[in-house]
Amino acid sequence: MADTPATTSHAEALKSTSIIGGSTAVTILVRIVRTKVLASLLGPTGIGLEAIYDSVVNLARTFLDLGISSSGVRQIAASIASGDQRLVATTVITLRRVCLILGVLGAIALYLFRVPVSRMAFDNTDHARDVGLLSIILLLGSVAGGQGALLQGARRISDLARMRIIGSVVGAGVSIPFVYFWGRAGIVPYMIVAAAVGGLISWAYARRIKIEQVNVSLPELSRETANLLKLGIVFVSTGLMSTGALFLIRILVTRMQGLDGVGQFQAASALSTIYVGFILQAMGTDFYPRLTSVAEDDRRCNQLVNEQSEISILLALPGVLGTLAAAPWVIRLFYTSKFDLAPAILYWQVAGTFLQVNSWPLGFILVAKGRSIAYFWTELAAYSAYVLFGWLGLKYFGLPGVGMAFLGLYVFHWVMIYVVARKISGFALSPGNIRLSLIGVAGVGIALCTRLTLPEPWPTLIGGILTITVGIHCLKILIRHAGSEKIMYYSRKLKLSFLVRKLL
């Protein structure tokens, strides 16, 4: 019997997420080593300095990229779906040229404005030289972004996974020696070298996709550029909101808690998404182009969103609960005892990531359908609320208030995006999603409350029991979606058939 659409969609979502998850598992192991070493060498202040540099690059890249790398994914996915090889070639050639031009212009702009950028980020001009050097990363990142958009639009998930693994290994291999020999002075050089290697890797993988050789006329180039910019302007606006909001939050922390506070916040932020990151990456990597191909069919579109949401919750929930249960030890594992304030931020941020995973698939409805105005206003409202929550949280609760702001952001975002998606496509949560969401909210709520109110070992004990119980429940559902025959086949290979048979 042929697979039903629902089964096929669940399987596709699980397959793409598992591929990205496998690469993420490797990058996590590499990151554990890298982060531990850098935290020992740099301390909270050095980690905070790296975070500010990273914010400068991301904010400048988002602004000067004009959203081309993101809109390029949609355009390439749509052109491939059309079956017109000339259209595919024209889109790819246009994308590469535009990315190169924007990269050059962006690098020049950041270098020319290095002094005011340093003053805005650090309240002084001491870091202007380093900010100027960061302009090289903008050029390299823009070229790599165009290649990544091609791979993503073509749904080359395995290649993207390999790129992330190689990038993480290279990043660790480059950063540790630079920082070991030069300390904080080595941060910017290793960021540049890592970006250069990343650009070469993306180009090597992108060249594997065979593109028809065509001569693109000026009218065709202008038309495709206009198509890229039409949605790209919305992406750059919303991207600026995201990176800009995080940049403002870090500036607020710098002003109110110093660079040490930024380091504590950076540690908690990085660890809060280290598990769910692969799920969010899978959504953007495979789910987004897949949803774009059926965006005009509301019924099918809503079905895909519900199924992606269900798979995402099933994969994310045990990890979120486990992180809450072991939060203090996770901080010590990845960083050092100097990051003693990070756990209080991490508790709230991890709780927020569950709602983030829950709400993200709904947001893709707006993007896939090209509803740029609605997408713009929802993102503006969400990130404006984040900055407001962050300021209030810092003022009244100190550093833990930044974590509270993140949780508040996604409570607000989930309610808002659900209302908007329902109006645009008639979206409604499936019964399975409602049950999973309620289980998730209850479990995360209990784990968070025990972590905030009870002394050890109760938070760890209760959180561990929740993680195991909910994890088994989620695993049973995942096995049902993946298909028992396939699961049993692989379990026999791994000598785990007895355990799996019990679950089935």
C-alpha positions as CSV (number, residue, x, y, z in Angstrom):
1,M,0.0,0.0,0.0
2,A,1.3,3.5,-0.9
3,D,2.1,5.9,1.9
4,T,-0.6,8.4,2.7
5,P,0.4,12.1,2.4
6,A,0.4,12.4,6.1
7,T,2.8,9.5,6.6
8,T,5.1,10.6,3.8
9,S,5.2,14.1,5.3
10,H,6.0,12.8,8.8
11,A,8.7,10.6,7.4
12,E,10.2,13.5,5.3
13,A,10.2,15.8,8.3
14,L,11.8,13.1,10.5
15,K,14.4,12.2,7.9
16,S,15.5,15.8,7.3
17,T,15.5,16.6,11.0
18,S,17.5,13.4,11.7
19,I,20.1,14.3,9.1
20,I,20.5,17.8,10.5
21,G,20.4,16.3,14.0
22,G,23.3,13.9,13.2
23,S,25.5,16.8,12.0
24,T,24.4,18.8,15.1
25,A,25.4,16.0,17.4
26,V,29.0,16.1,16.0
27,T,29.1,19.9,16.1
28,I,27.9,19.8,19.7
29,L,30.8,17.5,20.7
30,V,33.2,19.8,18.9
31,R,31.6,22.9,20.5
32,I,32.0,21.4,24.0
33,V,35.7,21.2,23.5
34,R,36.0,24.6,21.8
35,T,33.8,26.4,24.3
36,K,35.5,24.8,27.3
37,V,38.9,25.8,26.1
38,L,37.9,29.3,25.1
39,A,36.1,29.9,28.3
40,S,39.1,28.9,30.3
41,L,41.4,31.1,28.2
42,L,39.2,34.1,27.9
43,G,36.9,34.1,30.9
44,P,33.4,35.7,30.8
45,T,34.8,39.1,29.6
46,G,36.5,37.5,26.6
47,I,33.4,35.5,25.7
48,G,31.4,38.7,26.0
49,L,33.8,40.5,23.7
50,E,33.5,37.7,21.1
51,A,29.7,37.9,21.4
52,I,29.7,41.6,20.7
53,Y,31.9,41.2,17.6
54,D,29.6,38.4,16.4
55,S,26.6,40.7,16.9
56,V,28.3,43.5,14.8
57,V,29.0,41.0,12.0
58,N,25.5,39.6,12.0
59,L,23.8,42.9,12.2
60,A,25.9,44.4,9.4
61,R,25.4,41.2,7.3
62,T,21.7,41.2,7.8
63,F,21.4,44.9,6.8
64,L,23.7,44.8,3.8
65,D,22.6,41.4,2.5
66,L,19.2,42.8,1.7
67,G,17.7,39.4,2.5
68,I,19.0,38.0,-0.8
69,S,20.3,34.8,0.7
70,S,16.9,34.1,2.3
71,S,14.7,35.1,-0.6
72,G,17.1,33.2,-2.9
73,V,16.1,29.9,-1.2
74,R,12.4,30.5,-2.1
75,Q,13.3,31.6,-5.6
76,I,15.5,28.6,-6.3
77,A,13.0,26.2,-4.8
78,A,10.2,27.7,-6.9
79,S,12.3,27.6,-10.1
80,I,13.4,23.9,-9.5
81,A,9.7,23.0,-8.9
82,S,8.8,24.6,-12.3
83,G,11.1,22.1,-14.1
84,D,12.5,25.0,-16.3
85,Q,16.3,24.4,-16.4
86,R,16.9,27.8,-18.0
87,L,15.0,29.5,-15.2
88,V,17.0,27.6,-12.6
89,A,20.2,28.7,-14.2
90,T,19.1,32.3,-14.5
91,T,18.1,32.4,-10.9
92,V,21.4,30.9,-9.7
93,I,23.6,33.1,-11.8
94,T,21.6,36.2,-10.7
95,L,21.9,35.2,-7.0
96,R,25.6,34.7,-7.2
97,R,26.3,38.0,-8.9
98,V,24.1,40.0,-6.5
99,C,25.6,38.3,-3.4
100,L,29.1,39.2,-4.6
101,I,28.2,42.8,-5.3
102,L,26.5,43.2,-2.0
103,G,29.4,41.6,-0.2
104,V,31.9,44.1,-1.6
105,L,29.7,47.0,-0.9
106,G,29.0,45.8,2.7
107,A,32.7,45.3,3.4
108,I,33.5,48.8,2.3
109,A,30.6,50.3,4.3
110,L,31.6,48.6,7.6
111,Y,35.2,49.6,7.2
112,L,34.3,53.2,6.6
113,F,32.0,53.3,9.6
114,R,34.2,51.3,11.9
115,V,34.7,54.2,14.4
116,P,31.0,55.0,15.0
117,V,30.2,51.3,15.1
118,S,32.8,50.8,17.8
119,R,31.4,53.7,19.7
120,M,27.9,52.4,19.5
121,A,28.8,48.8,20.5
122,F,31.4,49.6,23.2
123,D,30.8,53.2,24.1
124,N,34.4,54.0,23.0
125,T,36.6,53.8,19.9
126,D,39.2,51.3,21.3
127,H,37.8,48.5,19.1
128,A,37.5,50.5,15.8
129,R,40.5,48.6,14.2
130,D,39.0,45.2,15.0
131,V,35.6,46.3,13.7
132,G,37.2,47.4,10.4
133,L,38.8,43.9,10.1
134,L,35.4,42.3,10.5
135,S,34.5,43.8,7.2
136,I,36.4,41.0,5.5
137,I,34.0,38.5,7.1
138,L,31.1,40.4,5.4
139,L,32.5,39.8,2.0
140,L,33.2,36.1,2.6
141,G,29.9,35.5,4.3
142,S,27.9,37.1,1.5
143,V,29.5,34.8,-1.1
144,A,29.0,31.8,1.1
145,G,25.4,32.8,1.8
146,G,24.6,32.6,-2.0
147,Q,26.1,29.1,-2.2
148,G,24.2,28.1,0.9
149,A,20.9,29.4,-0.6
150,L,21.5,27.3,-3.7
151,L,22.1,24.1,-1.6
152,Q,19.1,24.8,0.6
153,G,16.7,25.7,-2.3
154,A,17.8,22.5,-4.0
155,R,17.2,20.6,-0.7
156,R,20.7,19.2,-0.6
157,I,20.3,18.4,3.1
158,S,23.2,16.0,3.3
159,D,25.6,18.5,1.8
160,L,24.5,21.2,4.2
161,A,25.0,18.8,7.1
162,R,28.5,18.0,6.0
163,M,29.3,21.6,5.6
164,R,28.2,22.3,9.2
165,I,30.4,19.5,10.5
166,I,33.4,20.6,8.6
167,G,32.8,24.2,9.6
168,S,32.6,23.4,13.3
169,V,35.8,21.3,13.2
170,V,37.7,24.0,11.3
171,G,36.3,26.7,13.6
172,A,37.5,24.9,16.7
173,G,40.9,24.0,15.0
174,V,41.5,27.7,14.2
175,S,40.1,29.5,17.2
176,I,41.9,27.5,20.0
177,P,45.5,28.1,18.7
178,F,44.8,31.8,17.9
179,V,43.4,32.5,21.4
180,Y,46.0,30.3,23.1
181,F,48.9,32.3,21.6
182,W,47.3,35.8,21.3
183,G,44.5,35.8,23.9
184,R,41.7,38.3,23.1
185,A,43.8,39.8,20.3
186,G,43.3,36.5,18.4
187,I,39.5,36.6,18.4
188,V,39.1,38.7,15.2
189,P,41.8,36.9,13.2
190,Y,40.3,33.4,13.9
191,M,36.8,34.7,13.0
192,I,38.3,35.8,9.6
193,V,40.1,32.6,8.9
194,A,37.1,30.5,9.9
195,A,34.9,32.6,7.5
196,A,37.4,32.1,4.7
197,V,37.4,28.4,5.1
198,G,33.6,28.3,5.4
199,G,33.4,30.2,2.1
200,L,35.7,27.7,0.3
201,I,33.7,24.7,1.7
202,S,30.3,26.2,0.5
203,W,31.7,26.9,-2.9
204,A,33.1,23.3,-3.3
205,Y,29.7,21.8,-2.4
206,A,27.7,24.2,-4.5
207,R,29.7,23.3,-7.6
208,R,28.4,19.8,-7.3
209,I,25.0,21.0,-8.5
210,K,24.9,21.0,-12.3
211,I,23.6,24.2,-13.6
212,E,22.9,24.7,-17.3
213,Q,25.3,27.2,-19.0
214,V,23.2,30.1,-20.2
215,N,23.8,33.7,-21.2
216,V,21.6,35.9,-19.0
217,S,20.5,39.0,-20.7
218,L,20.3,42.3,-18.9
219,P,16.4,42.3,-18.9
220,E,16.5,38.8,-17.4
221,L,19.1,39.8,-14.8
222,S,17.0,42.8,-13.9
223,R,13.8,40.8,-13.6
224,E,15.4,38.1,-11.4
225,T,17.1,40.7,-9.2
226,A,13.8,42.5,-8.7
227,N,12.1,39.1,-7.7
228,L,14.9,38.5,-5.2
229,L,14.7,42.0,-3.8
230,K,10.9,42.0,-3.5
231,L,10.8,39.4,-0.8
232,G,14.4,40.1,0.2
233,I,13.5,43.5,1.5
234,V,11.1,41.9,3.9
235,F,13.7,39.3,5.0
236,V,16.3,42.0,5.6
237,S,13.8,44.0,7.6
238,T,12.8,41.1,9.8
239,G,16.4,39.9,10.0
240,L,17.4,43.3,11.2
241,M,14.8,43.1,13.9
242,S,16.1,39.7,15.1
243,T,19.8,40.6,15.1
244,G,19.1,44.2,16.1
245,A,17.0,43.1,19.0
246,L,19.7,40.7,20.2
247,F,22.3,43.5,19.7
248,L,20.3,45.9,21.7
249,I,19.8,43.3,24.5
250,R,23.6,42.8,24.6
251,I,24.2,46.6,24.7
252,L,21.6,46.9,27.6
253,V,23.4,44.1,29.4
254,T,26.8,45.8,28.8
255,R,25.6,49.1,30.1
256,M,23.9,47.6,33.2
257,Q,26.0,44.5,34.0
258,G,29.3,45.1,32.1
259,L,31.1,42.7,29.6
260,D,31.1,40.1,32.3
261,G,27.3,40.1,32.3
262,V,27.4,39.8,28.5
263,G,29.5,36.7,28.8
264,Q,27.1,35.2,31.3
265,F,24.2,36.0,29.0
266,Q,26.1,34.6,26.0
267,A,26.8,31.3,27.8
268,A,23.1,30.9,28.7
269,S,21.9,31.9,25.2
270,A,24.2,29.5,23.4
271,L,23.4,26.5,25.7
272,S,19.6,27.2,25.6
273,T,19.4,26.5,21.9
274,I,22.2,24.0,21.5
275,Y,19.8,21.1,21.5
276,V,16.8,22.6,19.7
277,G,19.1,24.3,17.2
278,F,19.1,21.3,14.9
279,I,15.3,21.3,14.8
280,L,15.1,25.0,13.9
281,Q,17.8,24.5,11.3
282,A,15.9,21.6,9.8
283,M,12.8,23.7,9.5
284,G,14.7,26.4,7.5
285,T,16.8,23.9,5.6
286,D,14.2,21.5,4.3
287,F,10.7,22.3,5.6
288,Y,10.7,25.9,4.2
289,P,11.3,24.9,0.5
290,R,9.0,21.9,0.9
291,L,6.2,24.1,2.2
292,T,6.8,26.7,-0.5
293,S,6.0,24.1,-3.2
294,V,2.5,23.6,-1.8
295,A,1.9,27.1,-0.4
296,E,-1.2,27.7,-2.7
297,D,-3.0,24.7,-1.3
298,D,-4.3,25.8,2.2
299,R,-5.3,22.3,3.3
300,R,-2.0,20.7,2.3
301,C,0.0,23.6,3.7
302,N,-1.7,23.4,7.1
303,Q,-1.3,19.7,7.1
304,L,2.5,20.0,6.6
305,V,2.7,22.6,9.3
306,N,0.9,20.5,11.8
307,E,3.0,17.5,11.0
308,Q,6.3,19.4,11.2
309,S,5.2,20.9,14.5
310,E,4.4,17.5,15.9
311,I,7.8,16.0,14.8
312,S,9.6,19.1,16.2
313,I,7.8,18.9,19.6
314,L,8.5,15.2,19.9
315,L,12.2,15.7,19.3
316,A,12.6,18.9,21.3
317,L,10.6,18.2,24.5
318,P,12.8,15.5,26.1
319,G,15.9,17.7,25.4
320,V,14.3,20.8,26.9
321,L,13.3,18.9,30.0
322,G,16.7,17.2,30.3
323,T,18.5,20.6,30.0
324,L,16.3,22.1,32.7
325,A,17.1,19.1,34.9
326,A,20.8,19.3,34.5
327,A,21.2,23.1,33.8
328,P,23.9,23.9,36.5
329,W,26.0,20.9,35.4
330,V,25.6,21.8,31.8
331,I,27.1,25.3,32.4
332,R,30.0,23.7,34.3
333,L,30.6,21.2,31.5
334,F,30.7,23.8,28.7
335,Y,32.2,26.7,30.6
336,T,33.9,27.2,34.0
337,S,32.9,28.0,37.6
338,K,33.3,31.7,36.8
339,F,30.0,31.6,34.8
340,D,28.1,31.3,38.1
341,L,25.2,33.6,37.1
342,A,24.5,31.9,33.7
343,P,22.3,29.1,35.2
344,A,19.7,31.6,36.5
345,I,19.4,32.9,32.9
346,L,19.4,29.5,31.3
347,Y,16.4,28.2,33.3
348,W,14.1,30.8,31.7
349,Q,15.7,30.6,28.2
350,V,15.3,26.9,28.0
351,A,11.6,27.1,28.8
352,G,11.3,29.7,26.1
353,T,12.9,27.4,23.5
354,F,10.0,25.0,23.8
355,L,7.5,27.6,22.7
356,Q,10.0,28.7,20.0
357,V,10.0,25.3,18.5
358,N,6.2,25.2,18.8
359,S,5.6,28.5,17.1
360,W,8.2,28.5,14.3
361,P,6.4,26.2,11.8
362,L,3.4,28.6,11.9
363,G,5.6,31.5,10.9
364,F,6.7,29.7,7.7
365,I,3.1,29.8,6.4
366,L,3.5,33.6,6.0
367,V,6.9,33.3,4.3
368,A,5.9,30.4,2.0
369,K,2.8,32.2,0.8
370,G,4.7,35.4,0.2
371,R,2.6,37.4,2.7
372,S,5.4,39.8,3.3
373,I,3.4,42.6,5.0
374,A,1.9,40.3,7.6
375,Y,5.3,38.7,8.2
376,F,6.9,42.1,8.7
377,W,4.4,43.3,11.2
378,T,4.4,40.1,13.3
379,E,8.2,40.1,13.5
380,L,8.3,43.8,14.4
381,A,5.8,43.3,17.2
382,A,7.6,40.3,18.5
383,Y,11.1,41.8,18.6
384,S,9.9,45.1,19.9
385,A,8.3,43.2,22.8
386,Y,11.6,41.3,23.3
387,V,13.6,44.5,23.8
388,L,10.9,46.0,26.1
389,F,10.8,42.8,28.1
390,G,14.6,42.7,28.3
391,W,14.9,46.3,29.6
392,L,12.2,45.6,32.2
393,G,13.7,42.3,33.2
394,L,17.2,43.8,33.6
395,K,15.8,46.7,35.6
396,Y,13.8,44.7,38.1
397,F,15.4,41.2,38.1
398,G,19.0,41.7,37.0
399,L,20.6,39.1,34.7
400,P,17.8,36.5,35.2
401,G,15.4,39.1,33.7
402,V,17.0,38.6,30.3
403,G,16.0,35.0,30.4
404,M,12.5,35.9,31.5
405,A,12.3,38.3,28.5
406,F,13.1,35.4,26.1
407,L,10.3,33.3,27.6
408,G,8.0,36.3,27.4
409,L,8.9,36.9,23.8
410,Y,7.8,33.4,22.7
411,V,4.6,33.4,24.8
412,F,3.7,36.6,23.0
413,H,4.9,35.3,19.6
414,W,3.0,32.0,19.8
415,V,-0.4,33.6,20.5
416,M,0.1,36.3,17.8
417,I,1.4,34.0,15.1
418,Y,-1.4,31.5,15.7
419,V,-4.1,34.2,15.2
420,V,-2.4,35.5,12.1
421,A,-1.9,32.0,10.5
422,R,-5.5,31.1,11.3
423,K,-6.7,34.2,9.4
424,I,-4.4,33.7,6.4
425,S,-4.8,30.0,5.8
426,G,-7.5,28.8,8.2
427,F,-4.8,27.0,10.2
428,A,-5.9,25.1,13.3
429,L,-3.9,22.8,15.6
430,S,-4.5,19.1,15.1
431,P,-5.7,17.1,18.1
432,G,-2.3,15.4,18.3
433,N,-0.6,18.7,18.4
434,I,-2.9,20.0,21.1
435,R,-2.2,17.0,23.3
436,L,1.6,17.3,22.8
437,S,1.6,21.0,23.5
438,L,-0.4,20.6,26.7
439,I,2.0,17.8,27.8
440,G,5.0,20.0,26.9
441,V,3.7,23.1,28.7
442,A,2.9,21.1,31.8
443,G,6.2,19.3,31.9
444,V,8.3,22.4,31.2
445,G,6.3,24.4,33.8
446,I,6.8,21.8,36.5
447,A,10.5,21.5,35.7
448,L,11.0,25.2,35.8
449,C,9.1,25.8,39.0
450,T,11.0,23.0,40.8
451,R,14.3,24.4,39.6
452,L,13.4,27.9,40.8
453,T,11.9,26.9,44.2
454,L,13.4,23.7,45.5
455,P,16.9,22.9,46.7
456,E,19.1,20.2,45.2
457,P,18.7,17.3,44.6
458,W,14.9,17.7,44.1
459,P,15.0,19.8,40.8
460,T,17.4,17.3,39.2
461,L,15.5,14.3,40.5
462,I,12.1,15.6,39.4
463,G,13.4,16.9,36.1
464,G,15.1,13.6,35.4
465,I,11.9,11.6,36.0
466,L,10.0,14.0,33.8
467,T,12.6,13.6,31.1
468,I,12.6,9.8,31.1
469,T,8.8,9.6,31.3
470,V,8.0,12.1,28.6
471,G,10.9,10.9,26.5
472,I,9.5,7.4,26.3
473,H,6.1,8.7,25.4
474,C,7.6,10.9,22.6
475,L,9.8,7.9,21.3
476,K,6.7,5.7,21.0
477,I,5.0,8.3,18.8
478,L,8.1,8.8,16.7
479,I,8.4,5.1,16.2
480,R,4.8,5.0,15.0
481,H,5.4,7.8,12.5
482,A,8.6,6.3,11.2
483,G,7.1,2.9,10.7
484,S,7.6,-0.1,13.0
485,E,9.2,-2.3,10.3
486,K,11.9,0.2,9.5
487,I,12.6,0.8,13.2
488,M,12.8,-3.0,13.9
489,Y,15.2,-3.4,11.0
490,Y,17.7,-0.9,12.4
491,S,17.1,-2.1,16.0
492,R,18.1,-5.6,15.0
493,K,21.3,-4.2,13.4
494,L,22.0,-2.4,16.7
495,K,21.0,-5.4,18.9
496,L,18.2,-3.3,20.4
497,S,15.2,-5.2,19.0
498,F,14.0,-6.3,22.5
499,L,13.8,-2.8,23.8
500,V,12.1,-1.4,20.7
501,R,9.6,-4.3,20.7
502,K,8.6,-3.3,24.2
503,L,8.0,0.3,23.0
504,L,6.0,-0.9,20.0
